[in-house]
């Protein structure tokens, strides 16, 4: 089995709301949550996404603050995630993000490799984001623009992978 198939890519990002989700100014975003999640779920390479227990999504979870929503998923490869984010209908939602979310000063997106079959926890995701913010990109916590391969991550963190 190649390293590529033994590892999947986890992604976690934060979005600070401009308005509460129930505010009419958020209606377009709220209406897009279900179709964008369905698009992700059906995208080749999609593995898993965070869903609040008893809910269809994770918009009610607030592990990073009352006005911060999280998006958390696992993908078979960086290419699969990239294709979903930048080469699908999801891109239109991304283009409108400033209508709904505040600009972040600190890193708000982190990527890292996980063993295939591992479902990372929100605590793990917050730790990876803190690592990225503290130390910058590394094989343990990186971004699209400063990425590392599963092989590099396996070499940097053999006990965890």
N, C-alpha and C positions, 0 to 999 in steps of 0.2 A: 504494500500500500504506500503510495507516495505521501510526502509530507502534506501536500495540498489537500488530499482527501482525508487526512487525519485531523485537520484543523479547519475551523470555520471562523469567520470574521464577525466579531461583536461590534455593534455601533450603539452609542448612547449619546443623546443630545438633549439639551435644555432649551426651553423657549420661555422667556419672561413675558407674560401677558400684558398688553396695553390696557385691557379692560377685562372684567370678569367674563367667563364663557357665556353667561346668560345675557350679557349686554347685547342689544341689537347690532352694535358695530362689529360683533364677533360672529354674527349669524352666517356669513358666507364661509368662514373658517369651519364652524361647527358643522355646517352642511357638507363640507368636503371630507371630514374625518372618516366617515364610513366608506365612501367610495375610494379614497386613497388607501385606506387599510386593506380593502378588498383587492385593490390593484397590487399592493405589496404581497399579499397572501398568494396571489396567482402568478407572481413574477418568477421566472426560472431562477433558481438559486436561493430563493427565500427558504429559511429554515424555521424561524420562530420570531414572535414579537410579544412584548409585555402587554398583558391584559389584566386589568383589575378584576379580582374575583367577583363573579356575578355580573360583569359588565362586558361590553363588546370592545372596549378600548381601555387605555390607561389615562385618559384625560382627567379623571378624578383623583389620581394619585399625586401627592405633593411632597415627595421626599427631599426636594431641594428648596422649598419655600412655598408659601401660600399662593403666590402669583406666578409660580413656575411650573409648567407642565413638562413632562419627559416623553421622549420617544426612544425606544430601546428594542433592538432586533438583532438577529443573528442571520448571517448569509453564508452560502457555500464558498464565496470568493469575493475579493475586492471588486472584481469586474461586475459581478452580479449586482452588488450594492450600487456601484457607480451607474450602471445601466438603469436601475430603478430610479435613483435620485435625479439623474441628469438626462436620461434618454426616454422618459416616459411622461405620461400626463402629470406625474408628481411635480415636474419642473414648473408648471404653471402655478401651482400652489407655492412653490419656493419663491417665485418671482413676486408674489403678493405678500410675503412674510412681514414686511415692514408695516403693513396696514394693521397687523394683529399683534406683533411682538416687538419688544424693545431690542435695541442693538446691545450686544454683550461686549464688555471690555475684555474680560477674560475668556479663555477657551470655553466653548460651550458644546463642542463635539469631540468625542474621543473614540478611537477604534483600537481594538486589540484582538489577538488571536486566541481562540479557546479550543480545547480538544473537541472533536466532533462528538455530538451527543451531550455535551455539557450545556446546561442552561444557566447562564450567569445570573447572579443576584443583583438587585438594585444597589446593595451595599458595595459589591464588587465594582459596579459601574461608577459609583461615586468615588471610590478609591482610585480607579484608573483616571478619572477626570482630574482629581486632586494631584495625582502624579504628573500628568501632562502639564497642569498649571504650574506646579512647583519646579519641574526639571526640564520642561520642553519635550519635544518628540523623542521617543526612544522605542526600541522593539517591544516594550511593555505597554506603551500608551502613545498613540500617534494620530495623525490626521491624514486626509487624502493627499494634501500637498507635501507631507513629510512622512511617507509611509514606509513600512518595513514588511518583509515577507514572513510567512509562517516559519520558514527555516531560520531566519534571523531571530525571531521571537523564541523559537525552541532553543536556540543557542544561548539566549540571554536569560532564559527562565526555565531551565530544564525540570526543576522540581514541580513547577506549577503547570507545565504543559506536559 
